[in-house]
Amino acid sequence: MSPNEITPHEQAEAEPIADPGLPAHQWRPTDLDEKAAKRAERQVAAFFITSIVFAILFVVAYFTLEIGEDWDVFMGFGASTAALGVTLGMALLLIGVGIIQWARKLMGDHEISEQRHPAVSSPEDREDVLASLELGIAESGISRRPLVRNSLLGAVAALGLPAVVLLRDLGPLPKDVVDPERGKGLEHTLWKKGERIVRDVIGTPILASELQVGDLVNCQPEILLATDERGNHILHGVDVQVGKSKASLILLRMEPDDITHGRGRENWTVDGIVAYSKICTHVGCPISLNERTTHHLLCPCHQSTFDLADSGRVVFGPAARALPQLPIAVDGEGYLVAQSDFTEPVGPSYWERDSK
């Protein structure tokens, strides 16, 4: 008799009905022969270990097969796509096959019947559930089959490698994107030395002499509307939207004597004209509510208030830092231009931002 075999007397005591009508139990070779059980255990472990190999091959294929205009081709498909699909698919398939084989050959397969009972969560029921869980663990043989258990845990853990790689493939970290010419990245906008400041929407350049004290103008860099020799816009699509979202600017003219210049900002203004980012440093709302007499700019979202006469300093609200100021000048024709890009990132604060 197999060590796992239940005697007729024990079966009768375990069943509420002595003979529930189940057919005679058919023992498997692995139930009767320990060598067959060990052989099956090694087979299952082999499936799990092979799954680990395919998970590692996924990572290798990801970093070694290039994707580009002249990408590798395999049987009409991109080699990278085919390799990633095959390796990840095999890693998952082999875990499934191994679990099926484990269940068919090594887990207990005694037929069990039980009577219906009221669906009442009593202490006895909870004890029965715990007992069933313990029985299931015992029947699975997981405590007696360390090779199967450990190889399964290794195979499942190895699936984390493709997951990490795929998450990283969602795109570069925002801080790693550096393209000043296109204004890409958290620390760059489309503003650069000599870039003309134009009115938002209509795109006309702005003469310093045409602004009156108290005038507030919403502006953008001229490159957003610039075209090449064929008349095509230099920037289009996503580049325009991203560029505009970060380069939006506010010009305000006040009496020069009202301005308190920050350190190193003495030459950032033109005859009382100051330029600040239009994007609130709290959560990025656009700002344009100006109080003329105090030079305070109010964000309509959460009432953060900035003093444009004092380097964009926060005077009220949840914003944690001042509005970034753009250094401006005039070109040879008297039009307002930027001296450089912003010297600090615009928009909401983020965890890796360098304070300045």
ZIPEQUI-V971031 format. One record per pair of residues at least 12 apart in sequence whose C-alpha atoms are under 6 Angstrom apart, sorted by the first residue. I is the first residue (numbers start at 1). J is the second residue. If there is no record, write none. Layout:
BEGIN
i->(I:I)
j->(J:J)
END
This chain:
BEGIN
i->(2:44:45:45:47:47:48:48:48:48:51:51:51:52:52:54:54:55:58:58:65:107:107:108:187:189:191:192:192:193:193:193:194:194:195:195:196:196:197:197:197:198:198:198:199:200:200:200:206:206:207:207:213:213:214:214:214:215:215:216:216:217:217:218:218:219:219:220:248:249:249:249:250:250:250:251:251:252:252:253:253:254:255:256:259:260:260:262:268:268:269:275:275:276:276:276:277:279:280:281:281:281:282:282:283:284:284:287:295:295:303:304:304:304:304:326:327)
j->(32:98:148:151:94:98:95:151:152:155:91:94:155:155:158:87:91:91:84:87:80:139:140:139:345:247:341:340:341:338:339:340:337:338:337:338:222:337:221:336:337:219:220:222:219:218:219:220:335:336:334:335:253:254:253:254:292:252:253:251:252:250:251:249:250:249:250:248:278:276:277:278:275:276:278:274:275:273:274:272:273:272:272:272:309:309:310:311:327:328:328:325:326:324:325:326:324:347:347:319:347:348:319:348:348:347:348:299:307:308:317:316:317:318:319:342:339)
END
